[in-house]
Amino acid sequence: MGAAHSASEEVRELVGKTGFSSDQIEQLHRRFKQLSGDQPTIRKENFNNVPDLELNPIRSKIVRAFFDNRFGCSSRSYILQPWPWVSCRGNGVESRNLRKGTSGLADEINFEDFLTIMSYFRPIDITMDEEQVQLCRKEKLRFLFHMYDSDSDGRITLEEYRNVVEELLSGNPHIEKESARSIADGAMMEAASVCVGQMEPDQVYEGITFDDFLKIWQGIDIETKMHVRFLNMETMALCH
């Protein structure tokens, strides 16, 4: 009885921290176990046979994000019974906000790490008020920013930003490769005007900061431009 109550509490905490329903968490847990081969952790190679990722233009960055220590809960695993949820702490769930000061890639991740990353791909809840929507949007943009800030220095170069746009557009079957490249070039120039235009005369440009990134994406409908279908979860979208 006590174990069942503990599992129920764990699920409720996961619901509260990730925004997934208990049914979605169960579905994702089954998918996690399929990927891991019924093991408590998964490794990068477990993602090699995910059909929904094979043709995704930012596949490598999505997979890398799952193992980036800045995003997940922890690389340590503690198995709770009777549900095999994997938690960062003996009881409770760590916030899914990006952890600061921790970098590098984990060799493997547990279920809660997996669920934490998946929460960035879920649509914004229609019951959210405007403040919550903006907070969620900012959180998703921070996730995207960190995906491309591979050296964790808090900045991405204009060329890296151009590559972000081109890679995202290349997944759209209605946009030709040359058009995607042209749009990406324009986006890079626009980003440069936002960043450099706000600099002091004696200031040296060092790259796009997260604050710059927010300004660049202000007013852009990122929900439709950056849809990512993943793990047969029709409700998943990066920045939705």
C-alpha positions as CSV (number, residue, x, y, z in Angstrom):
1,M,0.0,0.0,0.0
2,G,2.8,2.3,1.0
3,A,4.7,1.6,-2.2
4,A,1.7,2.2,-4.4
5,H,1.1,5.5,-2.6
6,S,4.8,6.5,-3.1
7,A,4.5,5.7,-6.8
8,S,1.3,7.7,-7.1
9,E,3.0,10.7,-5.4
10,E,5.9,10.4,-7.8
11,V,3.6,10.5,-10.8
12,R,1.8,13.5,-9.5
13,E,5.1,15.3,-9.0
14,L,6.2,14.4,-12.5
15,V,2.8,15.7,-13.9
16,G,3.4,19.0,-12.0
17,K,7.0,19.4,-13.1
18,T,6.7,18.4,-16.8
19,G,3.1,19.3,-17.7
20,F,2.5,15.8,-19.1
21,S,-0.6,13.9,-18.0
22,S,-0.2,10.7,-16.1
23,D,-1.3,8.8,-19.2
24,Q,1.3,10.6,-21.3
25,I,4.0,9.8,-18.7
26,E,3.0,6.1,-18.8
27,Q,3.2,6.2,-22.6
28,L,6.6,7.8,-22.6
29,H,7.8,5.4,-20.0
30,R,6.8,2.5,-22.2
31,R,8.7,4.1,-25.1
32,F,11.7,4.7,-22.8
33,K,11.8,1.0,-21.9
34,Q,11.5,0.1,-25.6
35,L,14.5,2.3,-26.4
36,S,16.5,1.1,-23.5
37,G,15.8,-2.6,-24.0
38,D,14.1,-2.7,-20.6
39,Q,17.1,-1.1,-18.9
40,P,16.9,1.7,-16.3
41,T,19.1,4.0,-18.5
42,I,19.6,4.7,-22.2
43,R,22.6,5.7,-24.2
44,K,23.1,7.7,-27.5
45,E,23.1,4.5,-29.6
46,N,19.6,3.7,-28.4
47,F,18.3,6.6,-30.5
48,N,19.8,5.2,-33.7
49,N,16.6,3.3,-34.7
50,V,14.0,6.0,-34.0
51,P,12.3,6.5,-37.5
52,D,10.9,9.9,-36.6
53,L,14.4,11.2,-36.0
54,E,16.2,9.7,-39.1
55,L,15.2,12.5,-41.4
56,N,15.0,15.3,-38.9
57,P,17.4,18.1,-40.0
58,I,18.5,18.8,-36.4
59,R,18.6,15.1,-35.4
60,S,22.2,15.2,-34.0
61,K,21.4,18.3,-31.9
62,I,18.2,16.8,-30.5
63,V,19.9,13.6,-29.5
64,R,22.9,15.5,-28.0
65,A,20.5,17.6,-25.9
66,F,19.2,14.5,-24.2
67,F,22.7,13.9,-22.8
68,D,23.7,17.5,-22.2
69,N,24.2,17.9,-18.5
70,R,22.8,21.5,-18.7
71,F,19.3,20.1,-19.5
72,G,18.6,17.0,-17.6
73,C,17.9,16.2,-14.1
74,S,21.0,14.1,-13.3
75,S,23.0,11.2,-14.6
76,R,22.5,9.4,-11.3
77,S,19.7,6.9,-11.1
78,Y,17.6,5.7,-8.2
79,I,14.8,3.3,-9.1
80,L,11.5,3.7,-7.2
81,Q,9.2,0.8,-6.8
82,P,6.7,-0.5,-7.9
83,W,6.9,1.9,-10.8
84,P,10.3,2.0,-12.3
85,W,10.4,5.8,-12.4
86,V,14.0,7.0,-12.2
87,S,14.5,10.0,-9.9
88,C,17.3,12.4,-9.3
89,R,16.6,12.4,-5.6
90,G,15.2,9.7,-3.4
91,N,11.9,11.6,-3.2
92,G,10.7,14.4,-5.4
93,V,11.6,15.8,-8.8
94,E,14.2,18.4,-9.6
95,S,12.9,21.4,-11.6
96,R,13.2,21.2,-15.3
97,N,14.8,24.7,-15.6
98,L,18.2,24.6,-17.1
99,R,20.9,23.9,-14.5
100,K,23.7,26.5,-14.5
101,G,27.4,25.8,-14.0
102,T,27.2,22.2,-15.2
103,S,28.4,21.3,-18.7
104,G,29.6,18.2,-20.6
105,L,27.8,15.2,-21.9
106,A,26.5,12.3,-19.8
107,D,27.2,8.7,-21.0
108,E,23.6,7.6,-20.2
109,I,20.4,9.1,-18.9
110,N,17.6,7.8,-16.7
111,F,13.8,8.1,-17.3
112,E,13.5,11.4,-15.4
113,D,16.2,13.0,-17.5
114,F,14.4,11.7,-20.6
115,L,11.1,13.0,-19.4
116,T,12.7,16.4,-18.5
117,I,14.0,16.9,-22.1
118,M,10.7,15.6,-23.6
119,S,8.9,18.3,-21.7
120,Y,10.5,21.0,-23.8
121,F,8.9,19.4,-26.9
122,R,5.3,19.5,-25.6
123,P,2.7,22.0,-26.8
124,I,1.9,25.0,-24.6
125,D,-1.2,24.2,-22.5
126,I,-4.3,26.1,-23.8
127,T,-5.3,26.7,-20.1
128,M,-2.2,28.8,-19.5
129,D,-2.6,32.6,-19.0
130,E,-0.5,35.1,-21.0
131,E,2.3,35.3,-18.3
132,Q,2.6,31.5,-18.2
133,V,2.7,31.3,-22.0
134,Q,5.5,33.9,-22.2
135,L,7.4,32.1,-19.5
136,C,7.0,28.8,-21.3
137,R,8.0,30.3,-24.6
138,K,11.1,31.8,-23.0
139,E,12.1,28.5,-21.5
140,K,11.8,26.7,-24.9
141,L,13.8,29.4,-26.6
142,R,16.5,29.0,-23.9
143,F,16.5,25.3,-24.6
144,L,17.0,26.0,-28.3
145,F,19.7,28.6,-27.6
146,H,21.6,26.1,-25.5
147,M,21.3,23.5,-28.2
148,Y,23.4,25.7,-30.5
149,D,25.7,27.1,-27.8
150,S,27.7,23.9,-28.0
151,D,30.8,25.3,-26.1
152,S,28.6,26.6,-23.3
153,D,30.1,30.1,-23.4
154,G,26.7,31.8,-23.4
155,R,27.0,33.1,-26.9
156,I,26.4,31.8,-30.5
157,T,28.1,33.3,-33.5
158,L,26.2,34.8,-36.4
159,E,27.3,31.9,-38.6
160,E,26.0,29.4,-36.1
161,Y,22.7,31.3,-36.0
162,R,22.5,31.2,-39.7
163,N,23.0,27.4,-39.6
164,V,20.2,27.2,-37.0
165,V,17.8,28.8,-39.4
166,E,18.9,26.9,-42.5
167,E,18.8,23.5,-40.7
168,L,15.3,24.1,-39.4
169,L,14.1,25.3,-42.8
170,S,15.7,22.3,-44.6
171,G,13.2,20.0,-43.0
172,N,10.3,21.8,-44.7
173,P,9.5,19.9,-48.0
174,H,7.9,23.1,-49.4
175,I,11.1,25.1,-49.2
176,E,13.9,24.4,-51.7
177,K,17.5,24.2,-50.5
178,E,18.6,27.4,-52.2
179,S,15.6,29.3,-50.8
180,A,16.4,28.0,-47.3
181,R,20.0,29.2,-47.7
182,S,18.8,32.6,-48.9
183,I,16.3,33.0,-46.0
184,A,19.0,31.9,-43.6
185,D,21.4,34.6,-45.0
186,G,18.7,37.2,-44.5
187,A,18.0,36.0,-40.9
188,M,21.8,36.3,-40.2
189,M,21.9,39.8,-41.4
190,E,18.8,40.7,-39.4
191,A,20.3,39.2,-36.3
192,A,23.5,41.2,-36.9
193,S,21.5,44.4,-37.1
194,V,19.8,43.6,-33.8
195,C,23.0,42.7,-32.0
196,V,25.5,45.2,-33.5
197,G,22.9,48.0,-33.6
198,Q,22.6,48.0,-29.8
199,M,26.3,48.0,-29.1
200,E,28.3,51.0,-27.8
201,P,30.8,52.6,-30.2
202,D,33.8,51.1,-28.4
203,Q,32.2,47.7,-27.8
204,V,33.5,44.6,-29.5
205,Y,31.0,42.2,-31.0
206,E,31.4,38.7,-29.4
207,G,28.3,36.9,-30.5
208,I,24.6,36.5,-29.9
209,T,23.7,36.4,-26.2
210,F,20.4,34.9,-25.0
211,D,18.9,38.4,-24.5
212,D,19.8,39.1,-28.2
213,F,18.3,35.8,-29.1
214,L,15.0,36.7,-27.4
215,K,14.9,40.0,-29.3
216,I,15.6,38.3,-32.6
217,W,12.7,35.8,-32.1
218,Q,10.3,38.4,-30.7
219,G,7.0,38.3,-32.7
220,I,8.1,35.3,-34.7
221,D,5.6,32.4,-34.8
222,I,8.1,29.8,-33.7
223,E,5.3,27.3,-33.0
224,T,4.8,26.6,-36.7
225,K,8.4,27.2,-37.9
226,M,10.0,24.7,-35.5
227,H,7.7,21.7,-35.3
228,V,9.4,18.4,-34.4
229,R,7.6,15.1,-34.6
230,F,9.3,12.7,-32.2
231,L,8.8,9.2,-30.8
232,N,5.4,8.9,-32.4
233,M,4.1,11.5,-30.0
234,E,1.8,13.6,-32.2
235,T,1.5,16.2,-29.4
236,M,5.2,17.0,-29.3
237,A,6.6,20.2,-30.8
238,L,9.7,22.2,-30.0
239,C,8.6,25.7,-29.1
240,H,4.9,25.1,-29.5
